[in-house]
Amino acid sequence: MQHHQTKMIYWKSEKFWLGQLTDHPEIMSQGETIQELKENLKEACHLMCLKDAANHFPIRKVLTEVNPGKDSEEQV
């Protein structure tokens, strides 16, 4: 397994610690503690960067239908 170090920026909201990876600003997360935030960011980075995610996680199909004549209600 290849290890990668990155930096995060984080701040405290009213309830949670929020953070973002500086190398991947599209990856953000939250945690009740800074340690939980770090773990959540690590997991989010792993999932976002996983090239063969379909081989590791089940794929679920969600079918939605829009009924003509109704106000675009989705049915699952």
Phi and psi in radians as a Rosetta constraint file:
Dihedral C 1 N 2 CA 2 C 2 CIRCULARHARMONIC -1.487 0.35
Dihedral N 2 CA 2 C 2 N 3 CIRCULARHARMONIC 2.308 0.35
Dihedral C 2 N 3 CA 3 C 3 CIRCULARHARMONIC -1.723 0.35
Dihedral N 3 CA 3 C 3 N 4 CIRCULARHARMONIC 2.514 0.35
Dihedral C 3 N 4 CA 4 C 4 CIRCULARHARMONIC -2.380 0.35
Dihedral N 4 CA 4 C 4 N 5 CIRCULARHARMONIC 2.298 0.35
Dihedral C 4 N 5 CA 5 C 5 CIRCULARHARMONIC -1.797 0.35
Dihedral N 5 CA 5 C 5 N 6 CIRCULARHARMONIC 2.446 0.35
Dihedral C 5 N 6 CA 6 C 6 CIRCULARHARMONIC -2.522 0.35
Dihedral N 6 CA 6 C 6 N 7 CIRCULARHARMONIC 2.901 0.35
Dihedral C 6 N 7 CA 7 C 7 CIRCULARHARMONIC -1.828 0.35
Dihedral N 7 CA 7 C 7 N 8 CIRCULARHARMONIC 2.664 0.35
Dihedral C 7 N 8 CA 8 C 8 CIRCULARHARMONIC -2.211 0.35
Dihedral N 8 CA 8 C 8 N 9 CIRCULARHARMONIC 2.643 0.35
Dihedral C 8 N 9 CA 9 C 9 CIRCULARHARMONIC -1.903 0.35
Dihedral N 9 CA 9 C 9 N 10 CIRCULARHARMONIC 2.503 0.35
Dihedral C 9 N 10 CA 10 C 10 CIRCULARHARMONIC -2.571 0.35
Dihedral N 10 CA 10 C 10 N 11 CIRCULARHARMONIC 2.751 0.35
Dihedral C 10 N 11 CA 11 C 11 CIRCULARHARMONIC -2.654 0.35
Dihedral N 11 CA 11 C 11 N 12 CIRCULARHARMONIC 2.825 0.35
Dihedral C 11 N 12 CA 12 C 12 CIRCULARHARMONIC -1.768 0.35
Dihedral N 12 CA 12 C 12 N 13 CIRCULARHARMONIC 2.170 0.35
Dihedral C 12 N 13 CA 13 C 13 CIRCULARHARMONIC -1.586 0.35
Dihedral N 13 CA 13 C 13 N 14 CIRCULARHARMONIC -2.939 0.35
Dihedral C 13 N 14 CA 14 C 14 CIRCULARHARMONIC -1.084 0.35
Dihedral N 14 CA 14 C 14 N 15 CIRCULARHARMONIC -0.626 0.35
Dihedral C 14 N 15 CA 15 C 15 CIRCULARHARMONIC -2.056 0.35
Dihedral N 15 CA 15 C 15 N 16 CIRCULARHARMONIC -0.633 0.35
Dihedral C 15 N 16 CA 16 C 16 CIRCULARHARMONIC -2.152 0.35
Dihedral N 16 CA 16 C 16 N 17 CIRCULARHARMONIC 2.803 0.35
Dihedral C 16 N 17 CA 17 C 17 CIRCULARHARMONIC -1.493 0.35
Dihedral N 17 CA 17 C 17 N 18 CIRCULARHARMONIC 2.298 0.35
Dihedral C 17 N 18 CA 18 C 18 CIRCULARHARMONIC -1.995 0.35
Dihedral N 18 CA 18 C 18 N 19 CIRCULARHARMONIC 2.539 0.35
Dihedral C 18 N 19 CA 19 C 19 CIRCULARHARMONIC -2.631 0.35
Dihedral N 19 CA 19 C 19 N 20 CIRCULARHARMONIC 2.842 0.35
Dihedral C 19 N 20 CA 20 C 20 CIRCULARHARMONIC -2.553 0.35
Dihedral N 20 CA 20 C 20 N 21 CIRCULARHARMONIC 2.452 0.35
Dihedral C 20 N 21 CA 21 C 21 CIRCULARHARMONIC -1.407 0.35
Dihedral N 21 CA 21 C 21 N 22 CIRCULARHARMONIC 2.330 0.35
Dihedral C 21 N 22 CA 22 C 22 CIRCULARHARMONIC -1.247 0.35
Dihedral N 22 CA 22 C 22 N 23 CIRCULARHARMONIC -0.571 0.35
Dihedral C 22 N 23 CA 23 C 23 CIRCULARHARMONIC -1.341 0.35
Dihedral N 23 CA 23 C 23 N 24 CIRCULARHARMONIC -0.412 0.35
Dihedral C 23 N 24 CA 24 C 24 CIRCULARHARMONIC -2.360 0.35
Dihedral N 24 CA 24 C 24 N 25 CIRCULARHARMONIC 1.343 0.35
Dihedral C 24 N 25 CA 25 C 25 CIRCULARHARMONIC -1.089 0.35
Dihedral N 25 CA 25 C 25 N 26 CIRCULARHARMONIC -0.246 0.35
Dihedral C 25 N 26 CA 26 C 26 CIRCULARHARMONIC -1.342 0.35
Dihedral N 26 CA 26 C 26 N 27 CIRCULARHARMONIC -0.198 0.35
Dihedral C 26 N 27 CA 27 C 27 CIRCULARHARMONIC -1.719 0.35
Dihedral N 27 CA 27 C 27 N 28 CIRCULARHARMONIC 1.968 0.35
Dihedral C 27 N 28 CA 28 C 28 CIRCULARHARMONIC -2.287 0.35
Dihedral N 28 CA 28 C 28 N 29 CIRCULARHARMONIC 2.743 0.35
Dihedral C 28 N 29 CA 29 C 29 CIRCULARHARMONIC -2.772 0.35
Dihedral N 29 CA 29 C 29 N 30 CIRCULARHARMONIC -3.037 0.35
Dihedral C 29 N 30 CA 30 C 30 CIRCULARHARMONIC -2.548 0.35
Dihedral N 30 CA 30 C 30 N 31 CIRCULARHARMONIC 2.874 0.35
Dihedral C 30 N 31 CA 31 C 31 CIRCULARHARMONIC -2.846 0.35
Dihedral N 31 CA 31 C 31 N 32 CIRCULARHARMONIC 2.731 0.35
Dihedral C 31 N 32 CA 32 C 32 CIRCULARHARMONIC -1.289 0.35
Dihedral N 32 CA 32 C 32 N 33 CIRCULARHARMONIC -0.428 0.35
Dihedral C 32 N 33 CA 33 C 33 CIRCULARHARMONIC -2.243 0.35
Dihedral N 33 CA 33 C 33 N 34 CIRCULARHARMONIC 2.896 0.35
Dihedral C 33 N 34 CA 34 C 34 CIRCULARHARMONIC -1.124 0.35
Dihedral N 34 CA 34 C 34 N 35 CIRCULARHARMONIC -0.664 0.35
Dihedral C 34 N 35 CA 35 C 35 CIRCULARHARMONIC -1.087 0.35
Dihedral N 35 CA 35 C 35 N 36 CIRCULARHARMONIC -0.751 0.35
Dihedral C 35 N 36 CA 36 C 36 CIRCULARHARMONIC -1.129 0.35
Dihedral N 36 CA 36 C 36 N 37 CIRCULARHARMONIC -0.675 0.35
Dihedral C 36 N 37 CA 37 C 37 CIRCULARHARMONIC -1.049 0.35
Dihedral N 37 CA 37 C 37 N 38 CIRCULARHARMONIC -0.809 0.35
Dihedral C 37 N 38 CA 38 C 38 CIRCULARHARMONIC -1.027 0.35
Dihedral N 38 CA 38 C 38 N 39 CIRCULARHARMONIC -0.790 0.35
Dihedral C 38 N 39 CA 39 C 39 CIRCULARHARMONIC -1.106 0.35
Dihedral N 39 CA 39 C 39 N 40 CIRCULARHARMONIC -0.731 0.35
Dihedral C 39 N 40 CA 40 C 40 CIRCULARHARMONIC -1.154 0.35
Dihedral N 40 CA 40 C 40 N 41 CIRCULARHARMONIC -0.695 0.35
Dihedral C 40 N 41 CA 41 C 41 CIRCULARHARMONIC -1.160 0.35
Dihedral N 41 CA 41 C 41 N 42 CIRCULARHARMONIC -0.682 0.35
Dihedral C 41 N 42 CA 42 C 42 CIRCULARHARMONIC -1.085 0.35
Dihedral N 42 CA 42 C 42 N 43 CIRCULARHARMONIC -0.790 0.35
Dihedral C 42 N 43 CA 43 C 43 CIRCULARHARMONIC -1.140 0.35
Dihedral N 43 CA 43 C 43 N 44 CIRCULARHARMONIC -0.734 0.35
Dihedral C 43 N 44 CA 44 C 44 CIRCULARHARMONIC -1.096 0.35
Dihedral N 44 CA 44 C 44 N 45 CIRCULARHARMONIC -0.728 0.35
Dihedral C 44 N 45 CA 45 C 45 CIRCULARHARMONIC -1.115 0.35
Dihedral N 45 CA 45 C 45 N 46 CIRCULARHARMONIC -0.761 0.35
Dihedral C 45 N 46 CA 46 C 46 CIRCULARHARMONIC -1.040 0.35
Dihedral N 46 CA 46 C 46 N 47 CIRCULARHARMONIC -0.796 0.35
Dihedral C 46 N 47 CA 47 C 47 CIRCULARHARMONIC -1.190 0.35
Dihedral N 47 CA 47 C 47 N 48 CIRCULARHARMONIC -0.686 0.35
Dihedral C 47 N 48 CA 48 C 48 CIRCULARHARMONIC -1.225 0.35
Dihedral N 48 CA 48 C 48 N 49 CIRCULARHARMONIC -0.561 0.35
Dihedral C 48 N 49 CA 49 C 49 CIRCULARHARMONIC -1.672 0.35
Dihedral N 49 CA 49 C 49 N 50 CIRCULARHARMONIC -0.048 0.35
Dihedral C 49 N 50 CA 50 C 50 CIRCULARHARMONIC -1.279 0.35
Dihedral N 50 CA 50 C 50 N 51 CIRCULARHARMONIC 1.985 0.35
Dihedral C 50 N 51 CA 51 C 51 CIRCULARHARMONIC -1.261 0.35
Dihedral N 51 CA 51 C 51 N 52 CIRCULARHARMONIC -0.581 0.35
Dihedral C 51 N 52 CA 52 C 52 CIRCULARHARMONIC -1.998 0.35
Dihedral N 52 CA 52 C 52 N 53 CIRCULARHARMONIC 0.881 0.35
Dihedral C 52 N 53 CA 53 C 53 CIRCULARHARMONIC -1.002 0.35
Dihedral N 53 CA 53 C 53 N 54 CIRCULARHARMONIC -0.591 0.35
Dihedral C 53 N 54 CA 54 C 54 CIRCULARHARMONIC -1.103 0.35
Dihedral N 54 CA 54 C 54 N 55 CIRCULARHARMONIC -0.434 0.35
Dihedral C 54 N 55 CA 55 C 55 CIRCULARHARMONIC -1.428 0.35
Dihedral N 55 CA 55 C 55 N 56 CIRCULARHARMONIC -0.267 0.35
Dihedral C 55 N 56 CA 56 C 56 CIRCULARHARMONIC -1.841 0.35
Dihedral N 56 CA 56 C 56 N 57 CIRCULARHARMONIC -0.398 0.35
Dihedral C 56 N 57 CA 57 C 57 CIRCULARHARMONIC -2.295 0.35
Dihedral N 57 CA 57 C 57 N 58 CIRCULARHARMONIC 2.541 0.35
Dihedral C 57 N 58 CA 58 C 58 CIRCULARHARMONIC -1.164 0.35
Dihedral N 58 CA 58 C 58 N 59 CIRCULARHARMONIC 2.506 0.35
Dihedral C 58 N 59 CA 59 C 59 CIRCULARHARMONIC -1.691 0.35
Dihedral N 59 CA 59 C 59 N 60 CIRCULARHARMONIC 2.242 0.35
Dihedral C 59 N 60 CA 60 C 60 CIRCULARHARMONIC -2.009 0.35
Dihedral N 60 CA 60 C 60 N 61 CIRCULARHARMONIC 2.408 0.35
Dihedral C 60 N 61 CA 61 C 61 CIRCULARHARMONIC -1.793 0.35
Dihedral N 61 CA 61 C 61 N 62 CIRCULARHARMONIC 2.299 0.35
Dihedral C 61 N 62 CA 62 C 62 CIRCULARHARMONIC -1.998 0.35
Dihedral N 62 CA 62 C 62 N 63 CIRCULARHARMONIC 2.071 0.35
Dihedral C 62 N 63 CA 63 C 63 CIRCULARHARMONIC -1.726 0.35
Dihedral N 63 CA 63 C 63 N 64 CIRCULARHARMONIC 2.279 0.35
Dihedral C 63 N 64 CA 64 C 64 CIRCULARHARMONIC -2.171 0.35
Dihedral N 64 CA 64 C 64 N 65 CIRCULARHARMONIC 2.547 0.35
Dihedral C 64 N 65 CA 65 C 65 CIRCULARHARMONIC -2.214 0.35
Dihedral N 65 CA 65 C 65 N 66 CIRCULARHARMONIC 2.491 0.35
Dihedral C 65 N 66 CA 66 C 66 CIRCULARHARMONIC -1.943 0.35
Dihedral N 66 CA 66 C 66 N 67 CIRCULARHARMONIC 2.127 0.35
Dihedral C 66 N 67 CA 67 C 67 CIRCULARHARMONIC -1.425 0.35
Dihedral N 67 CA 67 C 67 N 68 CIRCULARHARMONIC 2.125 0.35
Dihedral C 67 N 68 CA 68 C 68 CIRCULARHARMONIC -1.065 0.35
Dihedral N 68 CA 68 C 68 N 69 CIRCULARHARMONIC 2.479 0.35
Dihedral C 68 N 69 CA 69 C 69 CIRCULARHARMONIC 1.591 0.35
Dihedral N 69 CA 69 C 69 N 70 CIRCULARHARMONIC -0.249 0.35
Dihedral C 69 N 70 CA 70 C 70 CIRCULARHARMONIC -1.809 0.35
Dihedral N 70 CA 70 C 70 N 71 CIRCULARHARMONIC 2.904 0.35
Dihedral C 70 N 71 CA 71 C 71 CIRCULARHARMONIC -1.359 0.35
Dihedral N 71 CA 71 C 71 N 72 CIRCULARHARMONIC 1.097 0.35
Dihedral C 71 N 72 CA 72 C 72 CIRCULARHARMONIC 0.831 0.35
Dihedral N 72 CA 72 C 72 N 73 CIRCULARHARMONIC 0.821 0.35
Dihedral C 72 N 73 CA 73 C 73 CIRCULARHARMONIC -1.392 0.35
Dihedral N 73 CA 73 C 73 N 74 CIRCULARHARMONIC 2.310 0.35
Dihedral C 73 N 74 CA 74 C 74 CIRCULARHARMONIC -1.632 0.35
Dihedral N 74 CA 74 C 74 N 75 CIRCULARHARMONIC 2.429 0.35
Dihedral C 74 N 75 CA 75 C 75 CIRCULARHARMONIC -2.086 0.35
Dihedral N 75 CA 75 C 75 N 76 CIRCULARHARMONIC 2.408 0.35
